[in-house]
Each structure stands twice: as C-alpha cells, then as structure tokens.
Amino acid sequence: MKTADDYPEIREAVSALCKTFDSAYWQKVDEDRAYPEAFVDALTKAGWMAALIPDEYGGSGLSLTEASVIMEEITRSGGNAGCCHGQMYNMNTLLRHGSAAQKKKYLPKIATGELRLQSMGVTEPTAGTDTTAIKTTAVKKGDRYVVNGQKVWTSRLQHSELMILLARTTPLAEVKKKSDGMSIFIVDKRASLGKGLEMRPIRNMVNHETNEVFLDNLEIPAENLIGEEGKGFKYILDGLNAERILIAAECIGDGYWFVEHAANYARERVVFGRPIGQNQGIQFPIAESYMEIEAANLMRYKAAGLFDQKQPCGAEANMAKHLAAKASWEAGNVCLQTYGGFGFAAEYDVERKFRETRLYLVAPISTNLILSYLAEHVLGLPRSF
C-alpha cells in the first residue's frame, strides 16, 4: 500500500508552489469572495492541473493516487483545493468513457489550460442526492440533443469552459431500472451561455464558486455524447468515486493542517506561567485527532489504489471520504478550541479552514447516504429508502 513517504517529489514541488501563495493571499481571496485565479493559473502552468491527462495528450499521466497527493498538499499548505479539484475528478469520466475523437479534441487544450473542465452538472433542486430522480431531459433531434431542466450546486462553472452534464434521455417510466436511461454530455459553456444555458451564483458559507444552472432548449451536438446513450449513470459513478477519494485527500490535508497548527500554538501559548500544551486537556484531543487522520489516510490510499487498478471501489471511496471528513472536522474543532478566542480572528486562518472543511460532511455526498450505502451494499441490510 502506498503511503505519504512514497511521493516526496510531488509533495515538495506542490508545497513549494503553494508557499508562493501565502496566508495573506487566501485571506484576501476569502474576504473578497473571489476565485483564486492566480493560484489556479500557477497550478496549470506547472502542469498539476493536467496530472491525469496521458502523456500523448500533453499531460503528466499520473495516477489518481498521485493526483490525491496534489490535492492533499494544497490544503495542507493552507490553501483551498475546492477551487480546482473538479478538473481532477471530471477528467476520469472523459478518460475512461470518452471517444478517441473527444480525447483528441479536448485533452490537449485542457492540458495547456486553454480549456478547463472544472464543472459537473448532476444535482437538481428536487432530486438532491437521489440522482435517478433527475428531471433534466435530453431529446435527440437530428444531429443534436435538445436539453431542458435545471441544475443546482454546479460548482466552478463561471471559471470553466467545459461542463459534464447528466440528463435523462429515456423517460423514467420507460426504463426497467431507475438508473437506466440517463446519458452524459460535454457542454461547451462558451457556445451555450445565453443560448439555452443561464447560471446564477449561489452565495454560501464558504468562498466556494457554485451556481444554479437553467437549461432552456439548449442544443448540444450529438458528437458531445460521452459513451453509449442511456449508460450515463454507470459512467458517472467513476467520476463520483474519484471525487470522493480526492475530497478525502483534501480533508486529510486539512486535518494535518489543523493538528500541526494546534500543536504549534499549544507549545508557544503560555498561560498561568506554562505552555498550554503541557496540559493533558489540550494534549489529548490533538493526539486523538492525529490518530484519526492517520487512520483515514490509510483508507484513502486503499480506495485510490483500487481505483487506479480499475477495481470496484465504491465502498472504499465512500469510507475514505466519510472517515477523512469526520476526522478533519474534529481536528478543526480541536484546533479552534486550542486557539480559543484567537481562533475566531481571520488573521490566523483557523476560522477560514474551519468553514472550508465543514462542507465535506455534507458534500459531495452526506454522511447519512454513505452509511446507508454501506449498510445495504456491504452489510446486506434491507434498503432504507
């Protein structure tokens, strides 16, 4: 099993880049509710945003495990990988199920940064995580599909030229299984905005660019269909497993950041004539958080290894995401408690990171859905919904 020590070159290189975007940079971006364009551009120019793209298309041809190390280092260095992780997991949908022509058309331009594949339109207001209940339809008319519907929590679309879109191509009443009859498409936002595609930003608790998307007779060329019509749900699961593994890695990076900062502060902060880190009431929660993060990290590597071997990894990806998100959130609580009142001051970054890591107990899939999945598919318990 791969561990952190197996990727020193990636870690050192990404960490060095991240150090050029210091605490003040991320505080300013957060304060302005801005997108960290300069940071993402730097990642792109250094080749990290093309990590998963094969060499033949101008990328690095790295594994998902290696990509997860990139994401971990961004958050561990104090940054927010939510601004760029979409291209990592969206890439797998195109890599695994796209045609040769689609790969030739899009991958080289994504590798250079001319195009960004940062966004995925799946979630809908009335469906939530019940993906089979989506109402967005794509009807084939000649050499085009006409799409109507609405998406929500469609992240990074303002800063992405391309979007992966899931729509129902066969009515729900006409399929044997609810997961049948859905298809995925590549949508070119530049050709679509104002011509059937509109988006509305959603202001939220963290500085995360996400949107409502409205699709009104949007025309998509038939050549933009990924894979076989009606098999989109199966295809998109690959992307969702990759997403959960990468999110787990980000949470692990956050968790290490919280533990390291809590321990450093506890060593330096003197109250009643002694460092607060001398008190077991401070020591024990930090030590426990460290253990939980280390344990979640092992599941991250197991899930990523299975994914890279093209083995089933749904349970492992879900467990990695759940354990890492929970461990990071608890570490955030510990860090904030260790800092006391200063933890609420923006200059220390604790409150920002605290908000950012809290998201992952809810998204991209809630903890309760993960528990339900494991209960049914791993433990053989009756379906609860």
C-alpha positions in Angstrom: 0.0 0.0 0.0 1.3 3.4 -0.9 1.9 5.9 1.9 2.8 9.6 2.1 6.6 8.8 2.0 6.2 7.3 -1.5 5.6 10.7 -3.2 8.3 13.1 -1.8 8.9 14.8 -5.2 5.2 15.6 -5.8 4.8 16.8 -2.3 7.9 19.0 -2.4 7.1 20.5 -5.7 3.4 21.3 -4.9 4.3 22.6 -1.5 6.9 24.9 -2.9 4.3 26.3 -5.4 1.8 26.7 -2.6 4.2 28.7 -0.4 4.2 31.4 -3.0 0.5 31.9 -2.2 0.7 32.8 1.5 -1.8 33.2 4.2 -2.5 36.8 3.2 -3.4 35.7 -0.4 -6.0 33.2 0.8 -7.4 35.7 3.4 -7.8 38.3 0.7 -9.5 35.9 -1.7 -11.8 34.8 1.1 -12.6 38.3 2.2 -13.4 39.4 -1.4 -15.4 36.2 -2.2 -13.2 35.9 -5.2 -11.9 33.0 -7.2 -8.2 32.3 -6.7 -7.4 32.8 -10.4 -3.7 33.4 -9.9 -3.3 30.2 -7.9 -5.2 28.0 -10.4 -3.2 29.6 -13.3 0.1 28.8 -11.5 -1.1 25.2 -10.9 -1.9 24.9 -14.6 1.4 26.4 -15.8 3.2 23.9 -13.6 1.3 21.0 -15.1 -0.5 19.9 -12.0 -4.0 20.6 -13.4 -3.1 18.2 -16.2 -1.9 15.5 -13.9 -4.3 12.8 -15.0 -4.1 13.5 -18.7 -1.9 10.9 -20.6 1.5 12.0 -21.9 0.3 11.6 -25.5 -2.2 14.4 -25.0 0.3 16.7 -23.2 -0.4 15.7 -19.6 1.6 14.0 -16.9 -0.1 10.7 -17.0 -0.2 10.4 -13.2 -2.5 8.1 -11.3 -5.5 9.1 -9.1 -3.3 8.3 -6.1 -0.7 10.8 -7.2 -3.5 13.3 -8.0 -4.8 12.9 -4.5 -1.4 13.8 -3.1 -1.6 17.1 -5.1 -4.9 17.9 -3.5 -3.7 17.0 0.0 -0.7 19.2 -0.3 -2.8 22.2 -1.4 -5.0 22.0 1.7 -2.1 21.0 4.0 -0.3 24.2 2.8 -3.2 26.3 3.9 -5.0 26.7 0.6 -8.4 25.6 -0.6 -8.4 22.8 -3.2 -12.1 23.2 -3.8 -11.2 25.8 -6.5 -9.5 23.2 -8.7 -10.4 19.6 -7.7 -13.3 19.4 -10.2 -10.9 19.1 -13.2 -9.3 16.1 -11.5 -12.4 14.0 -11.0 -14.3 15.2 -14.1 -11.3 14.1 -16.1 -11.9 10.5 -15.3 -15.3 10.5 -16.9 -13.7 11.7 -20.2 -10.6 9.5 -19.8 -12.5 6.3 -19.1 -15.6 6.7 -21.3 -14.9 9.4 -23.9 -14.2 8.5 -27.6 -10.8 8.8 -29.2 -12.1 11.8 -31.1 -13.3 13.5 -27.9 -10.0 12.9 -26.2 -8.1 14.3 -29.2 -10.3 17.3 -29.3 -10.3 18.3 -25.6 -7.4 16.8 -23.7 -4.5 18.7 -25.3 -6.3 22.0 -24.8 -7.2 21.1 -21.2 -3.5 20.2 -20.6 -2.3 23.7 -21.8 -5.0 25.5 -19.8 -6.8 26.8 -23.0 -9.8 24.9 -21.8 -10.9 24.0 -18.2 -13.1 21.0 -17.3 -13.9 22.1 -13.8 -17.7 21.6 -13.6 -20.2 18.8 -13.4 -24.0 19.4 -13.7 -25.6 16.5 -11.9 -27.5 17.7 -8.7 -31.0 19.1 -9.2 -33.2 21.1 -6.8 -35.9 18.4 -6.4 -33.6 15.4 -6.6 -30.7 16.2 -4.4 -28.6 13.0 -3.9 -31.4 10.9 -5.5 -29.7 11.1 -8.9 -32.1 8.7 -10.6 -34.9 11.2 -9.9 -33.4 14.0 -12.1 -35.9 15.7 -14.3 -33.5 17.3 -16.9 -34.2 15.8 -20.3 -32.1 15.5 -23.5 -34.2 14.7 -26.6 -32.3 13.8 -29.8 -33.4 15.7 -32.8 -31.3 15.0 -35.9 -27.6 15.6 -35.1 -28.4 17.4 -31.8 -29.8 16.8 -28.4 -32.2 19.4 -27.0 -31.8 19.8 -23.2 -34.3 21.2 -20.8 -34.1 21.3 -17.0 -32.3 22.8 -14.0 -29.2 22.0 -12.0 -28.1 23.3 -8.6 -24.7 23.3 -6.8 -22.9 23.3 -10.1 -19.5 24.4 -9.0 -16.8 26.4 -10.8 -18.9 26.9 -14.0 -18.0 30.6 -14.0 -14.4 29.6 -14.3 -14.7 26.6 -16.7 -15.2 26.4 -20.4 -16.5 22.8 -20.3 -19.0 21.0 -18.2 -20.0 17.4 -17.8 -23.8 17.2 -17.9 -26.1 14.4 -16.8 -29.6 14.3 -18.4 -32.3 11.7 -18.9 -32.5 10.5 -22.5 -35.2 7.9 -21.8 -38.2 8.8 -19.7 -38.2 7.2 -16.2 -41.5 5.4 -17.0 -39.9 3.6 -19.9 -36.8 2.0 -18.2 -36.6 -1.2 -16.3 -34.1 0.2 -13.7 -34.2 3.8 -12.4 -30.5 4.1 -13.1 -31.0 3.3 -16.8 -31.9 5.9 -19.5 -29.5 8.7 -18.4 -26.7 10.0 -20.5 -23.7 12.3 -20.1 -22.5 15.1 -22.4 -19.7 17.5 -22.7 -21.2 21.0 -22.8 -19.1 23.9 -24.2 -20.2 26.9 -22.0 -18.8 29.4 -24.4 -21.2 28.2 -27.2 -24.1 27.7 -24.8 -24.2 30.8 -22.5 -27.2 32.9 -23.5 -28.2 30.3 -26.0 -30.1 28.0 -23.7 -27.8 28.0 -20.7 -28.0 30.5 -17.9 -26.4 30.4 -14.5 -27.0 32.2 -11.2 -24.3 32.3 -8.4 -25.3 30.9 -5.0 -23.8 32.8 -2.1 -22.7 30.4 0.6 -21.0 29.8 3.9 -17.6 29.3 2.3 -15.9 31.1 -0.5 -16.9 28.4 -3.0 -18.0 29.3 -6.5 -21.2 27.4 -7.2 -24.3 28.0 -9.2 -27.9 27.3 -10.2 -28.0 26.4 -13.9 -31.0 26.8 -16.1 -31.3 24.8 -19.4 -33.9 26.0 -21.8 -33.9 24.3 -25.2 -30.1 24.1 -25.0 -28.8 22.4 -28.2 -25.8 20.0 -27.7 -24.1 18.4 -30.8 -24.7 14.6 -30.8 -20.9 14.1 -31.0 -20.7 15.5 -27.5 -22.5 12.4 -26.0 -19.9 10.5 -23.9 -20.1 6.8 -24.3 -23.4 5.0 -25.1 -26.7 6.7 -24.7 -28.6 5.5 -21.6 -25.4 4.4 -19.7 -24.5 7.7 -18.2 -25.3 6.8 -14.6 -22.8 3.9 -14.7 -20.2 6.1 -16.3 -20.6 9.0 -13.9 -20.1 6.7 -10.9 -16.4 6.5 -11.9 -16.2 10.3 -11.6 -18.0 10.2 -8.3 -15.7 7.6 -6.8 -12.7 9.7 -7.9 -14.4 12.8 -6.4 -14.8 11.1 -3.0 -11.2 9.9 -3.0 -9.9 13.3 -3.9 -12.1 15.0 -1.3 -10.9 12.5 1.3 -7.3 13.6 0.4 -8.2 17.3 0.8 -9.8 16.6 4.2 -6.7 14.7 5.3 -4.6 17.8 4.2 -6.9 20.0 6.2 -6.7 17.6 9.2 -2.9 17.7 9.2 -3.0 21.5 8.9 -5.3 21.7 12.0 -3.2 19.3 14.1 0.1 21.0 13.2 -1.2 24.5 13.9 -2.9 23.3 17.2 0.3 21.6 18.3 2.5 24.6 17.4 0.2 27.1 19.2 -0.1 24.8 22.2 3.7 24.8 22.5 4.0 28.5 22.2 1.0 29.9 24.1 1.8 30.5 27.7 -1.0 30.9 30.3 -0.6 30.7 34.1 3.2 30.6 33.6 3.3 27.4 31.5 2.6 26.4 27.8 -1.0 25.3 27.4 0.4 22.2 25.6 1.7 20.9 28.9 -1.9 20.3 30.0 -3.4 16.9 29.1 -6.7 18.6 28.4 -5.0 20.2 25.4 -2.7 17.3 24.5 -5.2 14.5 24.4 -7.7 16.0 21.8 -4.8 16.9 19.5 -3.3 13.4 19.8 -6.6 11.8 19.2 -7.2 13.9 16.1 -3.8 12.9 14.7 -4.6 9.2 15.1 -8.0 9.6 13.3 -6.4 11.4 10.4 -3.7 8.8 10.1 -6.3 6.0 10.0 -8.4 7.8 7.4 -5.3 8.3 5.3 -4.8 4.6 5.1 -8.4 4.1 3.7 -7.7 7.0 1.2 -4.7 5.1 -0.2 -6.6 1.8 -0.3 -9.5 3.4 -2.2 -7.2 5.2 -4.6 -5.2 2.1 -5.3 -8.3 0.1 -6.2 -9.5 2.9 -8.5 -6.1 3.0 -10.3 -6.3 -0.8 -10.7 -9.8 -0.3 -12.2 -11.2 -2.5 -9.5 -14.6 -1.9 -7.7 -14.0 0.7 -5.0 -17.4 2.2 -4.2 -17.4 1.1 -0.6 -13.7 2.1 -0.1 -14.2 5.5 -1.7 -17.3 6.2 0.5 -15.5 5.1 3.6 -12.4 7.2 2.8 -14.5 10.3 2.3 -16.6 9.7 5.4 -13.6 9.0 7.7 -11.5 11.8 6.4 -14.3 14.4 6.5 -15.1 13.4 10.1 -11.5 13.4 11.2 -10.8 16.8 9.6 -13.9 18.3 11.2 -13.0 17.0 14.6 -9.4 18.3 14.1 -10.9 21.7 13.2 -12.9 21.8 16.4 -9.8 20.8 18.4 -7.7 23.5 16.6 -10.3 26.2 17.2 -10.7 25.2 20.9 -6.9 25.3 21.3 -6.6 28.8 19.9 -9.5 29.9 22.0 -10.7 33.4 21.1 -7.8 33.9 18.7 -9.2 31.1 16.6 -12.0 33.3 15.6 -9.7 36.0 14.2 -9.3 35.8 10.4 -5.6 36.5 10.6 -4.8 33.0 12.0 -6.7 31.2 9.2 -8.3 28.8 11.6 -11.9 30.1 11.1 -11.5 30.0 7.3 -10.2 26.5 7.2 -12.8 25.5 9.8 -15.6 26.7 7.4 -14.0 25.1 4.4 -13.6 21.6 5.9 -17.1 21.6 7.3 -18.5 21.5 3.8 -17.3 17.9 3.3 -19.6 16.4 5.9 -22.4 17.5 3.6 -21.0 17.4 0.1 -20.4 15.9 -2.3 -22.4 13.3 -0.5 -23.8 13.4 3.0 -22.6 11.2 5.8 -26.1 9.6 6.1 -26.1 8.5 2.5 -22.7 6.9 2.9 -23.9 5.0 6.0 -26.9 3.8 4.1 -24.8 2.7 1.2 -22.5 0.6 3.4 -25.4 -0.8 5.4 -27.1 -2.1 2.2 -24.2 -2.9 -0.1 -21.6 -4.1 2.3 -23.5 -5.4 5.3 -26.5 -6.8 3.4 -29.1 -4.9 5.4 -32.5 -4.0 3.9 -32.6 -0.9 1.7 -33.8 2.0 3.9 -35.1 4.3 1.2 
